[in-house]
Amino acid sequence: MDSSYPVIDLAATIAYQQDAIVSKTLINKQTGNVTLFAFDAGQDLSEHTSPYDAMVYLLEGVMQITISGQPRRLNGGDMLIMPANEPHALVALEKCKMLLVMIKS
């Protein structure tokens, strides 16, 4: 079998770290990037904006994402689009792993 196109268990490729957010860039191109995150419970990203749309796919755990003041609760397996130029913030309600896909064009 050709190993040049491996099947990857995303959740297994990143580990939780106590009181921290761990990130691992999987793809970094001029047109976009794909980043894997592991959040310990209670960790957050304060409100910020991005000039690009971003797709969040929660692999496991529970996270609250607030977009333009509107909170959304995501459970493992849920996906959400964060629109460009809208303020958003994230908080891990329990340990969680998240895939972030940002398209720059």
Biopython code that builds the backbone (N, CA, C, O; Angstrom):
import numpy as np
from Bio.PDB.StructureBuilder import StructureBuilder

atoms = [
    (1, "MET", "N", (0.847, -1.184, 0.000)),
    (1, "MET", "CA", (0.000, 0.000, 0.000)),
    (1, "MET", "C", (0.885, 1.237, 0.000)),
    (1, "MET", "O", (1.887, 1.288, 0.714)),
    (2, "ASP", "N", (0.523, 2.225, -0.789)),
    (2, "ASP", "CA", (1.274, 3.468, -0.901)),
    (2, "ASP", "C", (1.094, 4.296, 0.370)),
    (2, "ASP", "O", (-0.035, 4.624, 0.735)),
    (3, "SER", "N", (2.182, 4.637, 1.043)),
    (3, "SER", "CA", (2.092, 5.411, 2.287)),
    (3, "SER", "C", (2.231, 6.912, 2.058)),
    (3, "SER", "O", (2.326, 7.668, 3.025)),
    (4, "SER", "N", (2.246, 7.364, 0.807)),
    (4, "SER", "CA", (2.386, 8.791, 0.544)),
    (4, "SER", "C", (1.096, 9.571, 0.812)),
    (4, "SER", "O", (1.112, 10.802, 0.842)),
    (5, "TYR", "N", (-0.011, 8.867, 1.005)),
    (5, "TYR", "CA", (-1.286, 9.509, 1.330)),
    (5, "TYR", "C", (-1.874, 8.826, 2.564)),
    (5, "TYR", "O", (-2.863, 8.100, 2.459)),
    (6, "PRO", "N", (-1.270, 9.056, 3.734)),
    (6, "PRO", "CA", (-1.710, 8.336, 4.936)),
    (6, "PRO", "C", (-3.075, 8.812, 5.445)),
    (6, "PRO", "O", (-3.431, 9.981, 5.296)),
    (7, "VAL", "N", (-3.808, 7.916, 6.028)),
    (7, "VAL", "CA", (-5.033, 8.252, 6.747)),
    (7, "VAL", "C", (-4.602, 8.650, 8.156)),
    (7, "VAL", "O", (-3.825, 7.941, 8.795)),
    (8, "ILE", "N", (-5.104, 9.782, 8.636)),
    (8, "ILE", "CA", (-4.653, 10.333, 9.911)),
    (8, "ILE", "C", (-5.809, 10.420, 10.900)),
    (8, "ILE", "O", (-6.891, 10.903, 10.564)),
    (9, "ASP", "N", (-5.576, 9.957, 12.103)),
    (9, "ASP", "CA", (-6.516, 10.133, 13.212)),
    (9, "ASP", "C", (-6.183, 11.492, 13.831)),
    (9, "ASP", "O", (-5.261, 11.598, 14.640)),
    (10, "LEU", "N", (-6.932, 12.531, 13.452)),
    (10, "LEU", "CA", (-6.606, 13.893, 13.874)),
    (10, "LEU", "C", (-6.503, 14.049, 15.384)),
    (10, "LEU", "O", (-5.540, 14.628, 15.884)),
    (11, "ALA", "N", (-7.475, 13.543, 16.102)),
    (11, "ALA", "CA", (-7.486, 13.718, 17.554)),
    (11, "ALA", "C", (-6.253, 13.095, 18.203)),
    (11, "ALA", "O", (-5.784, 13.583, 19.231)),
    (12, "ALA", "N", (-5.729, 12.035, 17.621)),
    (12, "ALA", "CA", (-4.564, 11.361, 18.191)),
    (12, "ALA", "C", (-3.255, 12.075, 17.879)),
    (12, "ALA", "O", (-2.226, 11.747, 18.470)),
    (13, "THR", "N", (-3.267, 13.039, 16.968)),
    (13, "THR", "CA", (-2.022, 13.703, 16.577)),
    (13, "THR", "C", (-1.670, 14.915, 17.440)),
    (13, "THR", "O", (-0.620, 15.531, 17.254)),
    (14, "ILE", "N", (-2.548, 15.251, 18.378)),
    (14, "ILE", "CA", (-2.275, 16.380, 19.262)),
    (14, "ILE", "C", (-2.686, 15.996, 20.681)),
    (14, "ILE", "O", (-3.699, 15.327, 20.886)),
    (15, "ALA", "N", (-1.883, 16.431, 21.665)),
    (15, "ALA", "CA", (-2.136, 16.067, 23.061)),
    (15, "ALA", "C", (-2.534, 17.304, 23.858)),
    (15, "ALA", "O", (-2.123, 18.425, 23.556)),
    (16, "TYR", "N", (-3.336, 17.069, 24.875)),
    (16, "TYR", "CA", (-3.693, 18.140, 25.793)),
    (16, "TYR", "C", (-2.484, 18.484, 26.660)),
    (16, "TYR", "O", (-1.648, 17.631, 26.958)),
    (17, "GLN", "N", (-2.413, 19.753, 27.056)),
    (17, "GLN", "CA", (-1.398, 20.200, 27.991)),
    (17, "GLN", "C", (-2.124, 20.983, 29.076)),
    (17, "GLN", "O", (-2.957, 21.838, 28.779)),
    (18, "GLN", "N", (-1.808, 20.692, 30.325)),
    (18, "GLN", "CA", (-2.509, 21.321, 31.439)),
    (18, "GLN", "C", (-2.412, 22.843, 31.371)),
    (18, "GLN", "O", (-1.335, 23.403, 31.167)),
    (19, "ASP", "N", (-3.546, 23.493, 31.544)),
    (19, "ASP", "CA", (-3.647, 24.960, 31.575)),
    (19, "ASP", "C", (-3.094, 25.626, 30.317)),
    (19, "ASP", "O", (-2.497, 26.700, 30.392)),
    (20, "ALA", "N", (-3.292, 24.992, 29.163)),
    (20, "ALA", "CA", (-2.704, 25.543, 27.935)),
    (20, "ALA", "C", (-3.562, 25.250, 26.716)),
    (20, "ALA", "O", (-4.472, 24.421, 26.743)),
    (21, "ILE", "N", (-3.237, 25.962, 25.649)),
    (21, "ILE", "CA", (-3.770, 25.696, 24.314)),
    (21, "ILE", "C", (-2.589, 25.254, 23.469)),
    (21, "ILE", "O", (-1.577, 25.952, 23.391)),
    (22, "VAL", "N", (-2.716, 24.100, 22.841)),
    (22, "VAL", "CA", (-1.665, 23.566, 21.979)),
    (22, "VAL", "C", (-2.158, 23.666, 20.545)),
    (22, "VAL", "O", (-3.316, 23.354, 20.266)),
    (23, "SER", "N", (-1.295, 24.096, 19.633)),
    (23, "SER", "CA", (-1.692, 24.161, 18.230)),
    (23, "SER", "C", (-0.653, 23.460, 17.370)),
    (23, "SER", "O", (0.532, 23.404, 17.698)),
    (24, "LYS", "N", (-1.141, 22.930, 16.261)),
    (24, "LYS", "CA", (-0.281, 22.226, 15.313)),
    (24, "LYS", "C", (-0.767, 22.580, 13.910)),
    (24, "LYS", "O", (-1.900, 22.261, 13.547)),
    (25, "THR", "N", (0.085, 23.240, 13.119)),
    (25, "THR", "CA", (-0.277, 23.606, 11.757)),
    (25, "THR", "C", (-0.116, 22.395, 10.851)),
    (25, "THR", "O", (0.957, 21.796, 10.785)),
    (26, "LEU", "N", (-1.185, 22.039, 10.157)),
    (26, "LEU", "CA", (-1.167, 20.901, 9.245)),
    (26, "LEU", "C", (-0.908, 21.339, 7.809)),
    (26, "LEU", "O", (-0.199, 20.662, 7.064)),
    (27, "ILE", "N", (-1.481, 22.467, 7.426)),
    (27, "ILE", "CA", (-1.288, 23.033, 6.086)),
    (27, "ILE", "C", (-1.143, 24.540, 6.248)),
    (27, "ILE", "O", (-1.927, 25.173, 6.955)),
    (28, "ASN", "N", (-0.135, 25.113, 5.588)),
    (28, "ASN", "CA", (0.065, 26.556, 5.627)),
    (28, "ASN", "C", (0.420, 27.013, 4.217)),
    (28, "ASN", "O", (1.565, 26.899, 3.779)),
    (29, "LYS", "N", (-0.576, 27.527, 3.523)),
    (29, "LYS", "CA", (-0.407, 27.969, 2.135)),
    (29, "LYS", "C", (-0.823, 29.428, 2.016)),
    (29, "LYS", "O", (-1.478, 29.967, 2.908)),
    (30, "GLN", "N", (-0.449, 30.054, 0.934)),
    (30, "GLN", "CA", (-0.830, 31.442, 0.700)),
    (30, "GLN", "C", (-2.348, 31.592, 0.634)),
    (30, "GLN", "O", (-2.878, 32.639, 1.008)),
    (31, "THR", "N", (-3.049, 30.572, 0.168)),
    (31, "THR", "CA", (-4.501, 30.634, 0.002)),
    (31, "THR", "C", (-5.281, 30.183, 1.231)),
    (31, "THR", "O", (-6.507, 30.291, 1.250)),
    (32, "GLY", "N", (-4.601, 29.685, 2.252)),
    (32, "GLY", "CA", (-5.296, 29.281, 3.465)),
    (32, "GLY", "C", (-4.458, 28.365, 4.324)),
    (32, "GLY", "O", (-3.351, 27.973, 3.955)),
    (33, "ASN", "N", (-5.012, 28.028, 5.490)),
    (33, "ASN", "CA", (-4.305, 27.114, 6.379)),
    (33, "ASN", "C", (-5.266, 26.233, 7.152)),
    (33, "ASN", "O", (-6.454, 26.528, 7.281)),
    (34, "VAL", "N", (-4.715, 25.147, 7.660)),
    (34, "VAL", "CA", (-5.463, 24.195, 8.474)),
    (34, "VAL", "C", (-4.657, 23.987, 9.746)),
    (34, "VAL", "O", (-3.485, 23.611, 9.698)),
    (35, "THR", "N", (-5.299, 24.238, 10.889)),
    (35, "THR", "CA", (-4.608, 24.140, 12.174)),
    (35, "THR", "C", (-5.426, 23.300, 13.139)),
    (35, "THR", "O", (-6.647, 23.434, 13.222)),
    (36, "LEU", "N", (-4.743, 22.441, 13.860)),
    (36, "LEU", "CA", (-5.356, 21.587, 14.869)),
    (36, "LEU", "C", (-5.050, 22.187, 16.236)),
    (36, "LEU", "O", (-3.922, 22.606, 16.494)),
    (37, "PHE", "N", (-6.047, 22.229, 17.110)),
    (37, "PHE", "CA", (-5.878, 22.786, 18.455)),
    (37, "PHE", "C", (-6.335, 21.787, 19.510)),
    (37, "PHE", "O", (-7.256, 21.003, 19.285)),
    (38, "ALA", "N", (-5.674, 21.830, 20.664)),
    (38, "ALA", "CA", (-6.127, 21.110, 21.858)),
    (38, "ALA", "C", (-6.219, 22.144, 22.982)),
    (38, "ALA", "O", (-5.219, 22.772, 23.331)),
    (39, "PHE", "N", (-7.411, 22.321, 23.546)),
    (39, "PHE", "CA", (-7.655, 23.281, 24.620)),
    (39, "PHE", "C", (-7.880, 22.528, 25.922)),
    (39, "PHE", "O", (-8.697, 21.609, 25.972)),
    (40, "ASP", "N", (-7.175, 22.901, 26.961)),
    (40, "ASP", "CA", (-7.504, 22.379, 28.278)),
    (40, "ASP", "C", (-8.790, 23.079, 28.734)),
    (40, "ASP", "O", (-9.100, 24.177, 28.271)),
    (41, "ALA", "N", (-9.514, 22.456, 29.618)),
    (41, "ALA", "CA", (-10.764, 23.034, 30.116)),
    (41, "ALA", "C", (-10.518, 24.432, 30.667)),
    (41, "ALA", "O", (-9.577, 24.650, 31.431)),
    (42, "GLY", "N", (-11.366, 25.373, 30.277)),
    (42, "GLY", "CA", (-11.289, 26.737, 30.761)),
    (42, "GLY", "C", (-10.402, 27.654, 29.933)),
    (42, "GLY", "O", (-10.412, 28.868, 30.137)),
    (43, "GLN", "N", (-9.641, 27.100, 29.010)),
    (43, "GLN", "CA", (-8.779, 27.935, 28.169)),
    (43, "GLN", "C", (-9.635, 28.676, 27.148)),
    (43, "GLN", "O", (-10.680, 28.184, 26.723)),
    (44, "ASP", "N", (-9.184, 29.855, 26.765)),
    (44, "ASP", "CA", (-9.991, 30.651, 25.837)),
    (44, "ASP", "C", (-9.120, 31.467, 24.893)),
    (44, "ASP", "O", (-7.927, 31.665, 25.122)),
    (45, "LEU", "N", (-9.749, 31.926, 23.837)),
    (45, "LEU", "CA", (-9.170, 32.916, 22.932)),
    (45, "LEU", "C", (-10.072, 34.133, 23.043)),
    (45, "LEU", "O", (-11.270, 34.046, 22.773)),
    (46, "SER", "N", (-9.508, 35.260, 23.435)),
    (46, "SER", "CA", (-10.310, 36.460, 23.630)),
    (46, "SER", "C", (-10.850, 36.967, 22.296)),
    (46, "SER", "O", (-10.401, 36.557, 21.225)),
    (47, "GLU", "N", (-11.813, 37.860, 22.389)),
    (47, "GLU", "CA", (-12.484, 38.353, 21.192)),
    (47, "GLU", "C", (-11.487, 38.986, 20.222)),
    (47, "GLU", "O", (-10.633, 39.784, 20.610)),
    (48, "HIS", "N", (-11.620, 38.611, 18.961)),
    (48, "HIS", "CA", (-10.763, 39.129, 17.895)),
    (48, "HIS", "C", (-11.515, 38.987, 16.580)),
    (48, "HIS", "O", (-12.594, 38.395, 16.537)),
    (49, "THR", "N", (-10.950, 39.526, 15.516)),
    (49, "THR", "CA", (-11.540, 39.383, 14.188)),
    (49, "THR", "C", (-10.495, 38.814, 13.243)),
    (49, "THR", "O", (-9.296, 38.843, 13.521)),
    (50, "SER", "N", (-10.976, 38.298, 12.124)),
    (50, "SER", "CA", (-10.110, 37.788, 11.067)),
    (50, "SER", "C", (-10.660, 38.299, 9.737)),
    (50, "SER", "O", (-11.876, 38.389, 9.567)),
    (51, "PRO", "N", (-9.789, 38.632, 8.803)),
    (51, "PRO", "CA", (-10.285, 39.103, 7.509)),
    (51, "PRO", "C", (-10.783, 37.983, 6.606)),
    (51, "PRO", "O", (-11.171, 38.231, 5.465)),
    (52, "TYR", "N", (-10.773, 36.741, 7.115)),
    (52, "TYR", "CA", (-11.158, 35.582, 6.305)),
    (52, "TYR", "C", (-12.216, 34.743, 7.007)),
    (52, "TYR", "O", (-12.270, 34.690, 8.236)),
    (53, "ASP", "N", (-13.056, 34.088, 6.210)),
    (53, "ASP", "CA", (-13.975, 33.103, 6.770)),
    (53, "ASP", "C", (-13.161, 31.955, 7.359)),
    (53, "ASP", "O", (-12.086, 31.622, 6.861)),
    (54, "ALA", "N", (-13.686, 31.357, 8.422)),
    (54, "ALA", "CA", (-13.009, 30.220, 9.045)),
    (54, "ALA", "C", (-14.041, 29.167, 9.416)),
    (54, "ALA", "O", (-15.118, 29.482, 9.923)),
    (55, "MET", "N", (-13.699, 27.920, 9.158)),
    (55, "MET", "CA", (-14.540, 26.801, 9.548)),
    (55, "MET", "C", (-13.936, 26.135, 10.779)),
    (55, "MET", "O", (-12.755, 25.788, 10.793)),
    (56, "VAL", "N", (-14.755, 25.961, 11.809)),
    (56, "VAL", "CA", (-14.348, 25.260, 13.017)),
    (56, "VAL", "C", (-15.043, 23.910, 13.029)),
    (56, "VAL", "O", (-16.262, 23.828, 12.886)),
    (57, "TYR", "N", (-14.263, 22.853, 13.201)),
    (57, "TYR", "CA", (-14.832, 21.515, 13.387)),
    (57, "TYR", "C", (-14.336, 21.018, 14.737)),
    (57, "TYR", "O", (-13.135, 20.832, 14.931)),
    (58, "LEU", "N", (-15.265, 20.801, 15.676)),
    (58, "LEU", "CA", (-14.907, 20.336, 17.004)),
    (58, "LEU", "C", (-14.822, 18.814, 16.977)),
    (58, "LEU", "O", (-15.826, 18.133, 16.769)),
    (59, "LEU", "N", (-13.621, 18.288, 17.188)),
    (59, "LEU", "CA", (-13.402, 16.848, 17.139)),
    (59, "LEU", "C", (-13.938, 16.159, 18.390)),
    (59, "LEU", "O", (-14.556, 15.097, 18.315)),
    (60, "GLU", "N", (-13.689, 16.783, 19.541)),
    (60, "GLU", "CA", (-14.151, 16.205, 20.811)),
    (60, "GLU", "C", (-14.268, 17.312, 21.843)),
    (60, "GLU", "O", (-13.639, 18.362, 21.720)),
    (61, "GLY", "N", (-15.079, 17.065, 22.860)),
    (61, "GLY", "CA", (-15.246, 18.021, 23.941)),
    (61, "GLY", "C", (-16.419, 18.957, 23.714)),
    (61, "GLY", "O", (-17.290, 18.709, 22.880)),
    (62, "VAL", "N", (-16.417, 20.050, 24.487)),
    (62, "VAL", "CA", (-17.476, 21.056, 24.420)),
    (62, "VAL", "C", (-16.828, 22.441, 24.425)),
    (62, "VAL", "O", (-15.949, 22.722, 25.241)),
    (63, "MET", "N", (-17.268, 23.298, 23.509)),
    (63, "MET", "CA", (-16.711, 24.642, 23.372)),
    (63, "MET", "C", (-17.844, 25.627, 23.156)),
    (63, "MET", "O", (-18.857, 25.304, 22.535)),
    (64, "GLN", "N", (-17.660, 26.830, 23.676)),
    (64, "GLN", "CA", (-18.586, 27.919, 23.354)),
    (64, "GLN", "C", (-17.851, 28.892, 22.444)),
    (64, "GLN", "O", (-16.749, 29.346, 22.754)),
    (65, "ILE", "N", (-18.477, 29.201, 21.320)),
    (65, "ILE", "CA", (-17.949, 30.196, 20.393)),
    (65, "ILE", "C", (-18.971, 31.322, 20.321)),
    (65, "ILE", "O", (-20.146, 31.094, 20.033)),
    (66, "THR", "N", (-18.511, 32.526, 20.583)),
    (66, "THR", "CA", (-19.382, 33.693, 20.530)),
    (66, "THR", "C", (-19.001, 34.504, 19.299)),
    (66, "THR", "O", (-17.849, 34.911, 19.145)),
    (67, "ILE", "N", (-19.972, 34.735, 18.427)),
    (67, "ILE", "CA", (-19.758, 35.515, 17.207)),
    (67, "ILE", "C", (-20.675, 36.727, 17.263)),
    (67, "ILE", "O", (-21.895, 36.588, 17.351)),
    (68, "SER", "N", (-20.088, 37.908, 17.212)),
    (68, "SER", "CA", (-20.853, 39.168, 17.275)),
    (68, "SER", "C", (-21.833, 39.164, 18.445)),
    (68, "SER", "O", (-22.985, 39.573, 18.301)),
    (69, "GLY", "N", (-21.365, 38.698, 19.606)),
    (69, "GLY", "CA", (-22.175, 38.701, 20.813)),
    (69, "GLY", "C", (-23.156, 37.552, 20.947)),
    (69, "GLY", "O", (-23.857, 37.465, 21.956)),
    (70, "GLN", "N", (-23.228, 36.665, 19.960)),
    (70, "GLN", "CA", (-24.169, 35.555, 19.997)),
    (70, "GLN", "C", (-23.435, 34.248, 20.304)),
    (70, "GLN", "O", (-22.695, 33.743, 19.460)),
    (71, "PRO", "N", (-23.636, 33.691, 21.517)),
    (71, "PRO", "CA", (-22.937, 32.457, 21.890)),
    (71, "PRO", "C", (-23.540, 31.230, 21.203)),
    (71, "PRO", "O", (-24.752, 31.124, 21.018)),
    (72, "ARG", "N", (-22.655, 30.317, 20.836)),
    (72, "ARG", "CA", (-23.051, 29.027, 20.251)),
    (72, "ARG", "C", (-22.285, 27.941, 20.978)),
    (72, "ARG", "O", (-21.076, 28.055, 21.179)),
    (73, "ARG", "N", (-22.987, 26.886, 21.374)),
    (73, "ARG", "CA", (-22.358, 25.755, 22.056)),
    (73, "ARG", "C", (-22.110, 24.651, 21.036)),
    (73, "ARG", "O", (-23.026, 24.222, 20.335)),
    (74, "LEU", "N", (-20.866, 24.199, 20.960)),
    (74, "LEU", "CA", (-20.496, 23.113, 20.056)),
    (74, "LEU", "C", (-20.095, 21.898, 20.870)),
    (74, "LEU", "O", (-19.393, 22.008, 21.876)),
    (75, "ASN", "N", (-20.547, 20.746, 20.425)),
    (75, "ASN", "CA", (-20.160, 19.459, 21.006)),
    (75, "ASN", "C", (-19.323, 18.722, 19.973)),
    (75, "ASN", "O", (-19.383, 19.028, 18.782)),
    (76, "GLY", "N", (-18.548, 17.757, 20.429)),
    (76, "GLY", "CA", (-17.727, 16.975, 19.512)),
    (76, "GLY", "C", (-18.536, 16.511, 18.314)),
    (76, "GLY", "O", (-19.616, 15.943, 18.474)),
    (77, "GLY", "N", (-18.021, 16.747, 17.112)),
    (77, "GLY", "CA", (-18.712, 16.399, 15.881)),
    (77, "GLY", "C", (-19.429, 17.570, 15.231)),
    (77, "GLY", "O", (-19.873, 17.468, 14.087)),
    (78, "ASP", "N", (-19.548, 18.695, 15.955)),
    (78, "ASP", "CA", (-20.224, 19.877, 15.401)),
    (78, "ASP", "C", (-19.264, 20.725, 14.588)),
    (78, "ASP", "O", (-18.053, 20.704, 14.807)),
    (79, "MET", "N", (-19.830, 21.480, 13.638)),
    (79, "MET", "CA", (-19.070, 22.376, 12.781)),
    (79, "MET", "C", (-19.764, 23.722, 12.746)),
    (79, "MET", "O", (-20.989, 23.802, 12.833)),
    (80, "LEU", "N", (-18.968, 24.792, 12.618)),
    (80, "LEU", "CA", (-19.498, 26.147, 12.587)),
    (80, "LEU", "C", (-18.623, 26.984, 11.658)),
    (80, "LEU", "O", (-17.403, 26.823, 11.633)),
    (81, "ILE", "N", (-19.246, 27.871, 10.901)),
    (81, "ILE", "CA", (-18.518, 28.827, 10.073)),
    (81, "ILE", "C", (-18.475, 30.160, 10.813)),
    (81, "ILE", "O", (-19.508, 30.683, 11.231)),
    (82, "MET", "N", (-17.267, 30.701, 10.970)),
    (82, "MET", "CA", (-17.105, 32.031, 11.551)),
    (82, "MET", "C", (-16.857, 32.995, 10.391)),
    (82, "MET", "O", (-15.830, 32.897, 9.720)),
    (83, "PRO", "N", (-17.780, 33.921, 10.146)),
    (83, "PRO", "CA", (-17.637, 34.827, 8.997)),
    (83, "PRO", "C", (-16.499, 35.829, 9.175)),
    (83, "PRO", "O", (-16.167, 36.226, 10.292)),
    (84, "ALA", "N", (-15.916, 36.224, 8.060)),
    (84, "ALA", "CA", (-14.853, 37.228, 8.059)),
    (84, "ALA", "C", (-15.341, 38.521, 8.697)),
    (84, "ALA", "O", (-16.505, 38.901, 8.565)),
    (85, "ASN", "N", (-14.433, 39.182, 9.387)),
    (85, "ASN", "CA", (-14.641, 40.520, 9.954)),
    (85, "ASN", "C", (-15.694, 40.594, 11.049)),
    (85, "ASN", "O", (-16.092, 41.691, 11.440)),
    (86, "GLU", "N", (-16.150, 39.464, 11.548)),
    (86, "GLU", "CA", (-17.087, 39.443, 12.678)),
    (86, "GLU", "C", (-16.298, 39.119, 13.946)),
    (86, "GLU", "O", (-15.533, 38.154, 13.954)),
    (87, "PRO", "N", (-16.462, 39.898, 15.018)),
    (87, "PRO", "CA", (-15.730, 39.594, 16.248)),
    (87, "PRO", "C", (-16.175, 38.243, 16.817)),
    (87, "PRO", "O", (-17.365, 37.931, 16.861)),
    (88, "HIS", "N", (-15.195, 37.455, 17.247)),
    (88, "HIS", "CA", (-15.508, 36.137, 17.801)),
    (88, "HIS", "C", (-14.529, 35.800, 18.919)),
    (88, "HIS", "O", (-13.401, 36.291, 18.956)),
    (89, "ALA", "N", (-14.996, 34.944, 19.831)),
    (89, "ALA", "CA", (-14.203, 34.488, 20.970)),
    (89, "ALA", "C", (-14.542, 33.031, 21.218)),
    (89, "ALA", "O", (-15.636, 32.578, 20.881)),
    (90, "LEU", "N", (-13.601, 32.291, 21.811)),
    (90, "LEU", "CA", (-13.793, 30.864, 22.064)),
    (90, "LEU", "C", (-13.432, 30.554, 23.505)),
    (90, "LEU", "O", (-12.491, 31.130, 24.050)),
    (91, "VAL", "N", (-14.175, 29.646, 24.125)),
    (91, "VAL", "CA", (-13.823, 29.146, 25.447)),
    (91, "VAL", "C", (-14.115, 27.646, 25.499)),
    (91, "VAL", "O", (-15.180, 27.193, 25.080)),
    (92, "ALA", "N", (-13.161, 26.892, 26.016)),
    (92, "ALA", "CA", (-13.320, 25.444, 26.170)),
    (92, "ALA", "C", (-14.087, 25.186, 27.459)),
    (92, "ALA", "O", (-13.579, 25.442, 28.551)),
    (93, "LEU", "N", (-15.304, 24.682, 27.332)),
    (93, "LEU", "CA", (-16.121, 24.385, 28.510)),
    (93, "LEU", "C", (-15.650, 23.101, 29.181)),
    (93, "LEU", "O", (-15.906, 22.874, 30.363)),
    (94, "GLU", "N", (-14.956, 22.265, 28.409)),
    (94, "GLU", "CA", (-14.233, 21.097, 28.918)),
    (94, "GLU", "C", (-13.083, 20.882, 27.936)),
    (94, "GLU", "O", (-13.007, 21.567, 26.916)),
    (95, "LYS", "N", (-12.204, 19.956, 28.226)),
    (95, "LYS", "CA", (-11.120, 19.687, 27.284)),
    (95, "LYS", "C", (-11.703, 19.451, 25.902)),
    (95, "LYS", "O", (-12.697, 18.740, 25.755)),
    (96, "CYS", "N", (-11.088, 20.044, 24.891)),
    (96, "CYS", "CA", (-11.608, 19.838, 23.542)),
    (96, "CYS", "C", (-10.499, 19.968, 22.505)),
    (96, "CYS", "O", (-9.471, 20.609, 22.727)),
    (97, "LYS", "N", (-10.749, 19.336, 21.374)),
    (97, "LYS", "CA", (-9.849, 19.401, 20.230)),
    (97, "LYS", "C", (-10.633, 19.933, 19.048)),
    (97, "LYS", "O", (-11.772, 19.534, 18.806)),
    (98, "MET", "N", (-9.996, 20.851, 18.309)),
    (98, "MET", "CA", (-10.683, 21.597, 17.263)),
    (98, "MET", "C", (-9.807, 21.684, 16.026)),
    (98, "MET", "O", (-8.594, 21.871, 16.123)),
    (99, "LEU", "N", (-10.429, 21.548, 14.865)),
    (99, "LEU", "CA", (-9.756, 21.769, 13.596)),
    (99, "LEU", "C", (-10.244, 23.095, 13.038)),
    (99, "LEU", "O", (-11.449, 23.315, 12.921)),
    (100, "LEU", "N", (-9.314, 23.983, 12.692)),
    (100, "LEU", "CA", (-9.648, 25.286, 12.137)),
    (100, "LEU", "C", (-9.162, 25.338, 10.696)),
    (100, "LEU", "O", (-7.980, 25.130, 10.421)),
    (101, "VAL", "N", (-10.086, 25.617, 9.779)),
    (101, "VAL", "CA", (-9.749, 25.730, 8.356)),
    (101, "VAL", "C", (-10.043, 27.156, 7.924)),
    (101, "VAL", "O", (-11.191, 27.600, 7.971)),
    (102, "MET", "N", (-9.005, 27.877, 7.502)),
    (102, "MET", "CA", (-9.167, 29.258, 7.077)),
    (102, "MET", "C", (-8.822, 29.368, 5.589)),
    (102, "MET", "O", (-7.741, 28.970, 5.154)),
    (103, "ILE", "N", (-9.753, 29.910, 4.832)),
    (103, "ILE", "CA", (-9.572, 30.102, 3.395)),
    (103, "ILE", "C", (-9.339, 31.585, 3.143)),
    (103, "ILE", "O", (-10.151, 32.424, 3.535)),
    (104, "LYS", "N", (-8.241, 31.901, 2.497)),
    (104, "LYS", "CA", (-7.853, 33.300, 2.323)),
    (104, "LYS", "C", (-8.219, 33.879, 0.962)),
    (104, "LYS", "O", (-7.831, 35.006, 0.654)),
    (105, "SER", "N", (-8.948, 33.143, 0.150)),
    (105, "SER", "CA", (-9.316, 33.697, -1.157)),
    (105, "SER", "C", (-10.777, 33.432, -1.449)),
    (105, "SER", "O", (-11.276, 33.822, -2.505)),
]
sb = StructureBuilder()
sb.init_structure("model")
sb.init_model(0)
sb.init_chain("A")
sb.init_seg("    ")
for serial, (resi, resn, name, xyz) in enumerate(atoms, 1):
    if name == "N":
        sb.init_residue(resn, " ", resi, " ")
    sb.init_atom(name, np.array(xyz, "f"), 0.0, 1.0, " ", f" {name:<3s}", serial, name[0])
structure = sb.get_structure()
